[in-house]
Amino acid sequence: MKSKKVLAILFAVMFLVMVGFGIIIPVLPFYAEELGASPLELGLLMSVYSLMQFLFSPMWGRISDRIGRKPVLLLGISGLALSFFLMAFASHLWMLFAARIIGGFLSAANMPTVMAYVADITTEENRSKGMGIIGASVGLGFIFGPAIGGIFSENNLSTPFLLAGGSSLITLILVMLVLKESLDKDQAVEQQRNRPSFLKAIKDPTAPLFILQWFVSISLAGLEATFAYFADDKAGLGTTELGYIFMIMGLAGAVVQGGLVGKMTKKFGEGNVIQIGIIVSTIGFATILLVNSFLTAAIFLTIFGIGNGLIRPAVSSLLTKKAKSGYGQVTGMLSSFDSLGRIIGPSLGGMLYGLAIYLPYVSGIILSILALGIYYYYVKLQKKTVYSE
């Protein structure tokens, strides 16, 4: 099967996975409240999923290096479907928590396995393009999912969970029938022989890239958690306007990841694209402080979205190119750091916003500058490694 056709299938798979995930986003808080959740319990319910992803993404990545990508992906999608159906029929709050824990644990397999699959089937020259296509599918899924969830939740709050479960089952059938295994047995044996321990892996000269992605994720999650309040305070924007703004930002990011990032990395290299992405994101954070209308909010958030959309595919590509272990272990660790950022970011952003409404975006600028410094440190480590060899 040609890599273009496989990438199209993987795009569809991750799009459907993220549509299913996105469907429940606008509904879960109200559904949890109906089951008696307090604000603290709601926060824990939202966080526990990311916590499971943080803890278990590296494990599933390593397992995919050992037994193959397809069985791990099938397990991850099955777990996601199960969690949605469990939530649809939950009658007590603890059942929602159980569903989120199960879903987070099993679906932690999806992203690192798909990224490892992309690394298996792409050449180094086209690696960033492949990673960008997956990033675009995730972004588009997040755009359409919440919109579908909002529409179908009007009559019954359980309906979006059933739709999400159905979407996951369709994805499961697609993977089962169409997708072929990308990791051959000899390759799997070789990856097992060369795979370092987790502790050795995080001491590798590529480790700063994980910290870089962590900082980027913290700043993004902090923005997502607070921008609705900021836009209301600064420009009087309501939920409808915010929906359009995030849709514009998401579409811009998807276009960048789906088409532009591959061309840019071919021309400039992953390292330069990472730097460009961080610099544009920093400009985005700075301009967000000047928001005073729907138009400025849409433009400035889109600038940020474009910069942010360049970073993840380029980091993923660079890490898999430098990988001394299996692709699954590397992409699993990257997903883990991403999830850790999403655990910390909303709480940090909310706390800073409580102190002063500008602070989440000032901290975003600071984190972006630190991320750029980390990249330069990574380059220094790479040069030192080359010289020592």
ChimeraX attribute file (.defattr): number of C-alpha atoms within 10 A of each C-alpha:
attribute: neighborCount
match mode: 1-to-1
recipient: residues
	/A:1	9
	/A:2	7
	/A:3	14
	/A:4	12
	/A:5	11
	/A:6	18
	/A:7	21
	/A:8	14
	/A:9	16
	/A:10	23
	/A:11	21
	/A:12	19
	/A:13	27
	/A:14	25
	/A:15	25
	/A:16	27
	/A:17	30
	/A:18	24
	/A:19	28
	/A:20	32
	/A:21	23
	/A:22	24
	/A:23	31
	/A:24	28
	/A:25	17
	/A:26	18
	/A:27	21
	/A:28	21
	/A:29	16
	/A:30	13
	/A:31	22
	/A:32	21
	/A:33	14
	/A:34	13
	/A:35	15
	/A:36	13
	/A:37	19
	/A:38	11
	/A:39	12
	/A:40	8
	/A:41	15
	/A:42	19
	/A:43	14
	/A:44	14
	/A:45	23
	/A:46	16
	/A:47	19
	/A:48	19
	/A:49	22
	/A:50	23
	/A:51	20
	/A:52	22
	/A:53	29
	/A:54	26
	/A:55	20
	/A:56	20
	/A:57	32
	/A:58	26
	/A:59	19
	/A:60	31
	/A:61	32
	/A:62	27
	/A:63	21
	/A:64	28
	/A:65	27
	/A:66	19
	/A:67	15
	/A:68	23
	/A:69	29
	/A:70	20
	/A:71	15
	/A:72	22
	/A:73	27
	/A:74	21
	/A:75	17
	/A:76	25
	/A:77	28
	/A:78	19
	/A:79	23
	/A:80	32
	/A:81	28
	/A:82	19
	/A:83	26
	/A:84	29
	/A:85	18
	/A:86	21
	/A:87	25
	/A:88	21
	/A:89	13
	/A:90	19
	/A:91	12
	/A:92	14
	/A:93	20
	/A:94	13
	/A:95	16
	/A:96	23
	/A:97	22
	/A:98	17
	/A:99	24
	/A:100	23
	/A:101	21
	/A:102	20
	/A:103	25
	/A:104	25
	/A:105	24
	/A:106	25
	/A:107	28
	/A:108	33
	/A:109	32
	/A:110	27
	/A:111	26
	/A:112	29
	/A:113	31
	/A:114	26
	/A:115	28
	/A:116	27
	/A:117	27
	/A:118	27
	/A:119	25
	/A:120	21
	/A:121	19
	/A:122	17
	/A:123	13
	/A:124	15
	/A:125	14
	/A:126	18
	/A:127	26
	/A:128	33
	/A:129	27
	/A:130	33
	/A:131	27
	/A:132	30
	/A:133	26
	/A:134	27
	/A:135	27
	/A:136	27
	/A:137	26
	/A:138	24
	/A:139	26
	/A:140	23
	/A:141	24
	/A:142	24
	/A:143	24
	/A:144	18
	/A:145	24
	/A:146	23
	/A:147	18
	/A:148	19
	/A:149	26
	/A:150	16
	/A:151	12
	/A:152	18
	/A:153	18
	/A:154	11
	/A:155	8
	/A:156	9
	/A:157	19
	/A:158	20
	/A:159	18
	/A:160	29
	/A:161	27
	/A:162	21
	/A:163	22
	/A:164	29
	/A:165	28
	/A:166	17
	/A:167	23
	/A:168	27
	/A:169	20
	/A:170	17
	/A:171	22
	/A:172	22
	/A:173	13
	/A:174	16
	/A:175	20
	/A:176	14
	/A:177	8
	/A:178	9
	/A:179	17
	/A:180	12
	/A:181	11
	/A:182	18
	/A:183	19
	/A:184	12
	/A:185	13
	/A:186	9
	/A:187	16
	/A:188	16
	/A:189	15
	/A:190	14
	/A:191	20
	/A:192	16
	/A:193	11
	/A:194	11
	/A:195	19
	/A:196	16
	/A:197	10
	/A:198	14
	/A:199	8
	/A:200	10
	/A:201	18
	/A:202	16
	/A:203	10
	/A:204	13
	/A:205	18
	/A:206	22
	/A:207	18
	/A:208	20
	/A:209	20
	/A:210	23
	/A:211	20
	/A:212	26
	/A:213	22
	/A:214	25
	/A:215	24
	/A:216	25
	/A:217	24
	/A:218	26
	/A:219	29
	/A:220	24
	/A:221	22
	/A:222	27
	/A:223	23
	/A:224	14
	/A:225	19
	/A:226	21
	/A:227	20
	/A:228	17
	/A:229	16
	/A:230	20
	/A:231	21
	/A:232	15
	/A:233	12
	/A:234	15
	/A:235	15
	/A:236	14
	/A:237	18
	/A:238	13
	/A:239	11
	/A:240	8
	/A:241	16
	/A:242	18
	/A:243	15
	/A:244	14
	/A:245	21
	/A:246	19
	/A:247	20
	/A:248	18
	/A:249	24
	/A:250	24
	/A:251	19
	/A:252	23
	/A:253	26
	/A:254	27
	/A:255	20
	/A:256	24
	/A:257	30
	/A:258	24
	/A:259	15
	/A:260	17
	/A:261	28
	/A:262	26
	/A:263	14
	/A:264	18
	/A:265	23
	/A:266	16
	/A:267	11
	/A:268	10
	/A:269	16
	/A:270	25
	/A:271	17
	/A:272	14
	/A:273	23
	/A:274	27
	/A:275	20
	/A:276	17
	/A:277	25
	/A:278	29
	/A:279	20
	/A:280	20
	/A:281	31
	/A:282	25
	/A:283	17
	/A:284	24
	/A:285	26
	/A:286	18
	/A:287	18
	/A:288	26
	/A:289	18
	/A:290	13
	/A:291	19
	/A:292	16
	/A:293	14
	/A:294	17
	/A:295	11
	/A:296	16
	/A:297	26
	/A:298	20
	/A:299	18
	/A:300	22
	/A:301	25
	/A:302	24
	/A:303	23
	/A:304	26
	/A:305	25
	/A:306	25
	/A:307	25
	/A:308	26
	/A:309	30
	/A:310	31
	/A:311	25
	/A:312	25
	/A:313	30
	/A:314	28
	/A:315	22
	/A:316	27
	/A:317	26
	/A:318	20
	/A:319	20
	/A:320	25
	/A:321	15
	/A:322	12
	/A:323	18
	/A:324	17
	/A:325	20
	/A:326	28
	/A:327	28
	/A:328	34
	/A:329	31
	/A:330	30
	/A:331	30
	/A:332	31
	/A:333	26
	/A:334	28
	/A:335	29
	/A:336	26
	/A:337	25
	/A:338	25
	/A:339	26
	/A:340	21
	/A:341	24
	/A:342	25
	/A:343	23
	/A:344	18
	/A:345	25
	/A:346	23
	/A:347	18
	/A:348	18
	/A:349	26
	/A:350	19
	/A:351	16
	/A:352	19
	/A:353	20
	/A:354	13
	/A:355	10
	/A:356	10
	/A:357	20
	/A:358	16
	/A:359	17
	/A:360	30
	/A:361	26
	/A:362	18
	/A:363	19
	/A:364	25
	/A:365	21
	/A:366	16
	/A:367	21
	/A:368	24
	/A:369	17
	/A:370	17
	/A:371	24
	/A:372	20
	/A:373	14
	/A:374	19
	/A:375	21
	/A:376	15
	/A:377	15
	/A:378	18
	/A:379	16
	/A:380	12
	/A:381	17
	/A:382	14
	/A:383	12
	/A:384	12
	/A:385	11
	/A:386	8
	/A:387	8
	/A:388	7
	/A:389	5
